[in-house]
Amino acid sequence: MKLGLFTLMGLHDQNTSPAAVVKTAIDMVRMADDFGFDIAWFAEHQFTAHSICPSSLMMLARCVSETRQIRLGTALLSLPLHNPLRLVQEVAFAELLAGGRLVLGLGSGCQYQEFSRFGIRAANAVRITMEMWDVLEQSLATGSVAYEGRFVRVAHTALAIRPIALSLPEIFVAGSHPDIVAQAAQRGCTPFMSFGHRGLMWAELQRDILAERWQMGGGLTATMPLALQRHIFVTDDAGEAQHVAACLRDLTHAVDDLNWDSGPECGAGLWSSQFGEEPDCGDLSEGAIIGAPAYCVERLQQEIEALRPTHLACTMGFEGIGRQQTLESLERFGCEVVPQLGALVTMHEGT
């Protein structure tokens, strides 16, 4: 299993500037590069302080010169929100800037207010995603595109900027819709799954659903790749752990408020973090991985052995947690947790 760093870039209060959020994200990516992480992921959301980065490709390009070997990924490109020709050119240019280190995370999106602001029917999100995915792969593989779909139409266009060697970057795909999972299986892409504050038993159920849909697409469940997004925070301080759990509770509420006002039909919705009954912070600490290094090691070993992921994207900073605490947690994770995972984790040779 390889490790990734997932940067959400939330702006949690009026006393924190957007510039400070960006600086912390860049410092985290540098640290992950030094530790030997495989991918730095950059979230992309619109019109919300939950995540102030509206373009993962822009943030990715900003971090190219700050890093040496870590790959840089979009998490995720919400395909229905993009113009197809503009997107294929920006992706090709981003790969040029990244020198072959680009990784693409694709999805249909799940925040209803983004669809409404862009004038897109959420019910069409999955179908648009499938067509945009076709356009993106065609253009990156051949250097030109011509496409006639129900929602996406592109006249024959040759790209002035072509990807390195006309090869596709590695692609990760979020979403639970059977068509999306089946196409991921057919094209050799990696399903991307997040289970937020939910525990292992719930995650195993979701993985089984993914595996069933993967098999429907012709894939072998025994060899299905799987990327997990996981909230992790390393601390010995019980009070700090309680605060982090409270921040996670607020984050989960924010995600629910953004996602579930008539969100896209079976798009990314399988991984809903809706509460049902309000959990307390202790429940959230148990659902996420929040605690001392030995506790984090034990939990991660259990989850890795049960879920068999090929990639783990660690979310280690979100709104409400200060810059110093965030960086300290990441440093302790790299120094005190990762080495104890041994052969379960494959790392680049860091500094």
CORQUIGI-V650625 format. One record per residue. N is the residue number from 1. RES is the residue in three letters. D_LAST is the distance of its C-alpha to the last C-alpha in whole Angstrom. Layout:
n-><N;N>
res-><RES;RES>
d_last-><D_LAST;D_LAST>
This chain:
n-><1;2;3;4;5;6;7;8;9;10;11;12;13;14;15;16;17;18;19;20;21;22;23;24;25;26;27;28;29;30;31;32;33;34;35;36;37;38;39;40;41;42;43;44;45;46;47;48;49;50;51;52;53;54;55;56;57;58;59;60;61;62;63;64;65;66;67;68;69;70;71;72;73;74;75;76;77;78;79;80;81;82;83;84;85;86;87;88;89;90;91;92;93;94;95;96;97;98;99;100;101;102;103;104;105;106;107;108;109;110;111;112;113;114;115;116;117;118;119;120;121;122;123;124;125;126;127;128;129;130;131;132;133;134;135;136;137;138;139;140;141;142;143;144;145;146;147;148;149;150;151;152;153;154;155;156;157;158;159;160;161;162;163;164;165;166;167;168;169;170;171;172;173;174;175;176;177;178;179;180;181;182;183;184;185;186;187;188;189;190;191;192;193;194;195;196;197;198;199;200;201;202;203;204;205;206;207;208;209;210;211;212;213;214;215;216;217;218;219;220;221;222;223;224;225;226;227;228;229;230;231;232;233;234;235;236;237;238;239;240;241;242;243;244;245;246;247;248;249;250;251;252;253;254;255;256;257;258;259;260;261;262;263;264;265;266;267;268;269;270;271;272;273;274;275;276;277;278;279;280;281;282;283;284;285;286;287;288;289;290;291;292;293;294;295;296;297;298;299;300;301;302;303;304;305;306;307;308;309;310;311;312;313;314;315;316;317;318;319;320;321;322;323;324;325;326;327;328;329;330;331;332;333;334;335;336;337;338;339;340;341;342;343;344;345;346;347;348;349;350;351>
res-><MET;LYS;LEU;GLY;LEU;PHE;THR;LEU;MET;GLY;LEU;HIS;ASP;GLN;ASN;THR;SER;PRO;ALA;ALA;VAL;VAL;LYS;THR;ALA;ILE;ASP;MET;VAL;ARG;MET;ALA;ASP;ASP;PHE;GLY;PHE;ASP;ILE;ALA;TRP;PHE;ALA;GLU;HIS;GLN;PHE;THR;ALA;HIS;SER;ILE;CYS;PRO;SER;SER;LEU;MET;MET;LEU;ALA;ARG;CYS;VAL;SER;GLU;THR;ARG;GLN;ILE;ARG;LEU;GLY;THR;ALA;LEU;LEU;SER;LEU;PRO;LEU;HIS;ASN;PRO;LEU;ARG;LEU;VAL;GLN;GLU;VAL;ALA;PHE;ALA;GLU;LEU;LEU;ALA;GLY;GLY;ARG;LEU;VAL;LEU;GLY;LEU;GLY;SER;GLY;CYS;GLN;TYR;GLN;GLU;PHE;SER;ARG;PHE;GLY;ILE;ARG;ALA;ALA;ASN;ALA;VAL;ARG;ILE;THR;MET;GLU;MET;TRP;ASP;VAL;LEU;GLU;GLN;SER;LEU;ALA;THR;GLY;SER;VAL;ALA;TYR;GLU;GLY;ARG;PHE;VAL;ARG;VAL;ALA;HIS;THR;ALA;LEU;ALA;ILE;ARG;PRO;ILE;ALA;LEU;SER;LEU;PRO;GLU;ILE;PHE;VAL;ALA;GLY;SER;HIS;PRO;ASP;ILE;VAL;ALA;GLN;ALA;ALA;GLN;ARG;GLY;CYS;THR;PRO;PHE;MET;SER;PHE;GLY;HIS;ARG;GLY;LEU;MET;TRP;ALA;GLU;LEU;GLN;ARG;ASP;ILE;LEU;ALA;GLU;ARG;TRP;GLN;MET;GLY;GLY;GLY;LEU;THR;ALA;THR;MET;PRO;LEU;ALA;LEU;GLN;ARG;HIS;ILE;PHE;VAL;THR;ASP;ASP;ALA;GLY;GLU;ALA;GLN;HIS;VAL;ALA;ALA;CYS;LEU;ARG;ASP;LEU;THR;HIS;ALA;VAL;ASP;ASP;LEU;ASN;TRP;ASP;SER;GLY;PRO;GLU;CYS;GLY;ALA;GLY;LEU;TRP;SER;SER;GLN;PHE;GLY;GLU;GLU;PRO;ASP;CYS;GLY;ASP;LEU;SER;GLU;GLY;ALA;ILE;ILE;GLY;ALA;PRO;ALA;TYR;CYS;VAL;GLU;ARG;LEU;GLN;GLN;GLU;ILE;GLU;ALA;LEU;ARG;PRO;THR;HIS;LEU;ALA;CYS;THR;MET;GLY;PHE;GLU;GLY;ILE;GLY;ARG;GLN;GLN;THR;LEU;GLU;SER;LEU;GLU;ARG;PHE;GLY;CYS;GLU;VAL;VAL;PRO;GLN;LEU;GLY;ALA;LEU;VAL;THR;MET;HIS;GLU;GLY;THR>
d_last-><20;17;16;17;17;21;21;25;25;29;31;32;35;36;34;31;31;29;27;26;25;23;21;20;19;17;15;15;14;11;10;10;8;5;7;8;11;14;16;17;20;23;26;29;32;35;38;36;34;33;30;30;29;31;29;26;26;26;23;21;22;21;18;17;16;14;12;10;11;12;16;18;21;25;26;29;31;34;36;40;39;38;40;39;39;37;35;34;34;31;29;30;29;26;25;25;23;20;20;21;18;21;22;26;27;31;33;37;36;38;39;42;42;40;43;46;44;44;47;46;48;45;47;46;43;42;44;43;39;40;42;39;37;39;39;35;35;38;37;33;34;37;37;40;42;45;46;49;48;50;48;45;47;46;48;46;44;42;38;37;34;33;29;27;30;32;30;29;26;25;27;27;31;32;35;38;41;42;42;38;37;40;38;35;36;38;35;32;30;28;30;29;30;30;32;31;33;35;34;33;37;37;34;35;39;37;35;38;40;37;37;41;41;38;41;43;41;41;38;37;37;35;32;32;28;28;25;26;25;25;25;23;23;22;24;26;29;32;33;29;29;33;32;29;32;34;32;32;35;36;33;35;38;37;36;39;41;40;40;43;46;47;44;43;45;43;40;37;39;39;36;38;37;41;42;45;46;44;41;40;37;37;37;34;32;33;33;29;26;27;26;25;22;24;26;23;22;26;27;24;25;29;28;26;28;31;30;28;26;23;21;21;21;20;22;21;23;26;29;30;27;26;23;22;22;21;17;18;19;16;13;16;16;12;12;16;17;15;14;18;19;18;19;21;17;15;12;10;7;4;0>
